Each structure stands twice: as C-alpha cells, then as structure tokens.
C-alpha cells in the first residue's frame, strides 16, 4: 500500500494520484503538484489515504507545496 492524495485540475475533472511527500492536506486545499507538463495548480479531492499498489501508475508524481494566494 502506498500513501497518496487525489488532486483535481478542473471542478468536475478526473482525480489524479500524487505522492504527498509527508504533507497532510485537507479537502479542497489548493496545491502545486509536479506533472508531465511541469508544475500545475490543482485542488485536493482526496486527503492522504493508503491505496493498493496495483491501482497506482508508477512513477508517482509529487506534491510540491500548498498553494498560496499568489498562485491563483
């Protein structure tokens, strides 16, 4: 089992898993995450949870930090 958070980039978009890097998050918290297209702004849709390894596409991208008002 691996600890992940779920992040959504659009209000009704798909939820993507990210490595929380030890940071505890809350639902709807704005975050900056590492994606294939670089750093992106998203919203937490699933708080820190353990997920079965076979449900995760590796390598898991990382949560960079909690977003600030300057990021919006």
GROMACS elastic network, one bead per residue, 0.5 to 0.9 nm:
[ bonds ]
;  ai    aj funct       b0    kb
    1    50     6  0.57722   500
    1    51     6  0.53568   500
    1    53     6  0.53596   500
    1    54     6  0.88008   500
    2    19     6  0.85554   500
    2    49     6  0.80659   500
    2    50     6  0.52630   500
    2    51     6  0.54177   500
    2    52     6  0.64481   500
    2    53     6  0.61324   500
    2    56     6  0.84955   500
    3    18     6  0.87479   500
    3    19     6  0.68435   500
    3    20     6  0.73180   500
    3    21     6  0.89877   500
    3    22     6  0.89625   500
    3    48     6  0.64029   500
    3    49     6  0.53867   500
    3    51     6  0.63173   500
    4    17     6  0.59436   500
    4    18     6  0.54763   500
    4    19     6  0.50458   500
    4    20     6  0.58749   500
    4    21     6  0.88190   500
    4    46     6  0.85301   500
    4    47     6  0.79238   500
    4    48     6  0.56017   500
    4    49     6  0.55689   500
    4    50     6  0.62704   500
    4    51     6  0.68704   500
    4    60     6  0.87270   500
    5    16     6  0.81144   500
    5    17     6  0.55858   500
    5    18     6  0.54112   500
    5    19     6  0.65300   500
    5    20     6  0.59990   500
    5    25     6  0.79651   500
    5    44     6  0.71839   500
    5    45     6  0.77724   500
    5    46     6  0.55151   500
    5    47     6  0.52988   500
    5    49     6  0.63938   500
    5    50     6  0.87650   500
    5    63     6  0.85311   500
    6    15     6  0.56166   500
    6    16     6  0.53480   500
    6    18     6  0.63825   500
    6    43     6  0.84761   500
    6    44     6  0.58449   500
    6    45     6  0.52184   500
    6    47     6  0.66511   500
    6    48     6  0.79295   500
    6    49     6  0.87742   500
    7    14     6  0.83547   500
    7    15     6  0.53404   500
    7    16     6  0.52760   500
    7    17     6  0.64069   500
    7    18     6  0.72436   500
    7    28     6  0.89302   500
    7    31     6  0.81933   500
    7    33     6  0.85384   500
    7    42     6  0.60402   500
    7    43     6  0.54763   500
    7    45     6  0.52515   500
    7    46     6  0.68237   500
    7    47     6  0.89591   500
    8    11     6  0.70474   500
    8    12     6  0.77880   500
    8    13     6  0.60088   500
    8    14     6  0.60782   500
    8    16     6  0.64229   500
    8    42     6  0.56176   500
    8    43     6  0.54034   500
    8    44     6  0.63843   500
    8    45     6  0.60091   500
    8    46     6  0.89671   500
    9    12     6  0.84380   500
    9    13     6  0.64001   500
    9    14     6  0.77281   500
    9    15     6  0.78511   500
    9    16     6  0.87021   500
    9    40     6  0.82503   500
    9    41     6  0.69758   500
    9    43     6  0.64192   500
    9    44     6  0.89780   500
   10    14     6  0.77943   500
   10    42     6  0.75997   500
   10    43     6  0.82604   500
   11    14     6  0.89869   500
   11    43     6  0.85854   500
   12    15     6  0.88824   500
   15    44     6  0.87825   500
   15    45     6  0.68260   500
   15    46     6  0.81928   500
   16    45     6  0.89220   500
   17    46     6  0.87550   500
   17    56     6  0.74213   500
   17    57     6  0.84967   500
   17    60     6  0.72848   500
   17    61     6  0.78926   500
   18    21     6  0.87959   500
   18    33     6  0.76612   500
   18    34     6  0.84741   500
   18    60     6  0.57986   500
   18    61     6  0.53006   500
   18    62     6  0.53487   500
   18    63     6  0.61579   500
   19    22     6  0.82220   500
   19    60     6  0.59935   500
   19    61     6  0.60398   500
   19    63     6  0.58940   500
   20    23     6  0.54223   500
   20    24     6  0.72407   500
   20    25     6  0.81422   500
   20    48     6  0.71750   500
   20    62     6  0.63277   500
   20    63     6  0.51711   500
   20    64     6  0.82469   500
   21    24     6  0.87691   500
   21    62     6  0.66906   500
   21    63     6  0.64009   500
   21    64     6  0.80526   500
   23    48     6  0.84858   500
   23    63     6  0.81692   500
   23    65     6  0.82095   500
   23    66     6  0.87664   500
   24    47     6  0.76559   500
   24    48     6  0.64641   500
   25    28     6  0.88565   500
   25    29     6  0.67664   500
   25    31     6  0.88777   500
   25    44     6  0.74007   500
   25    46     6  0.87390   500
   25    47     6  0.58020   500
   25    48     6  0.66494   500
   25    66     6  0.82522   500
   26    29     6  0.55640   500
   26    44     6  0.68686   500
   26    45     6  0.85741   500
   26    46     6  0.79761   500
   26    47     6  0.56778   500
   26    48     6  0.82370   500
   27    30     6  0.88695   500
   27    43     6  0.77724   500
   27    44     6  0.52124   500
   27    45     6  0.56676   500
   27    46     6  0.62474   500
   27    47     6  0.59613   500
   28    42     6  0.89536   500
   28    43     6  0.52167   500
   28    45     6  0.60772   500
   28    46     6  0.84818   500
   29    42     6  0.84800   500
   29    43     6  0.55594   500
   29    44     6  0.53039   500
   29    45     6  0.83447   500
   29    66     6  0.75764   500
   29    67     6  0.80805   500
   30    41     6  0.70865   500
   30    42     6  0.58375   500
   30    44     6  0.64602   500
   30    66     6  0.62239   500
   30    67     6  0.51972   500
   30    68     6  0.77411   500
   30    72     6  0.88377   500
   31    40     6  0.82853   500
   31    41     6  0.58259   500
   31    42     6  0.54594   500
   31    43     6  0.59111   500
   31    44     6  0.70060   500
   31    63     6  0.73450   500
   31    64     6  0.76988   500
   31    65     6  0.60056   500
   31    68     6  0.82031   500
   32    39     6  0.64599   500
   32    40     6  0.55453   500
   32    42     6  0.63661   500
   32    43     6  0.85872   500
   32    63     6  0.63570   500
   32    64     6  0.55489   500
   32    65     6  0.54201   500
   32    66     6  0.60809   500
   32    67     6  0.55830   500
   32    71     6  0.84168   500
   33    38     6  0.83323   500
   33    39     6  0.56143   500
   33    40     6  0.55202   500
   33    41     6  0.65923   500
   33    42     6  0.73702   500
   33    61     6  0.75527   500
   33    62     6  0.59702   500
   33    64     6  0.50769   500
   33    65     6  0.70942   500
   33    66     6  0.88175   500
   34    37     6  0.79766   500
   34    38     6  0.57781   500
   34    40     6  0.64949   500
   34    61     6  0.57856   500
   34    62     6  0.55070   500
   34    63     6  0.63680   500
   34    64     6  0.64491   500
   35    38     6  0.50954   500
   35    39     6  0.59395   500
   35    40     6  0.67294   500
   35    61     6  0.63769   500
   35    62     6  0.80547   500
   36    39     6  0.83459   500
   36    61     6  0.84281   500
   37    40     6  0.78372   500
   39    64     6  0.81682   500
   41    67     6  0.73655   500
   41    71     6  0.73852   500
   41    72     6  0.77056   500
   42    67     6  0.86167   500
   44    47     6  0.67351   500
   46    49     6  0.75920   500
   51    54     6  0.84696   500
   51    55     6  0.69402   500
   51    56     6  0.76262   500
   52    55     6  0.56153   500
   52    56     6  0.72440   500
   53    56     6  0.54823   500
   53    57     6  0.83654   500
   53    58     6  0.88805   500
   54    57     6  0.77526   500
   56    59     6  0.84566   500
   56    60     6  0.75358   500
   57    60     6  0.66052   500
   58    61     6  0.82459   500
   63    66     6  0.81158   500
   67    70     6  0.79362   500
   67    71     6  0.60466   500
   67    72     6  0.80277   500
   68    71     6  0.54686   500
   68    72     6  0.75189   500
   69    72     6  0.57631   500
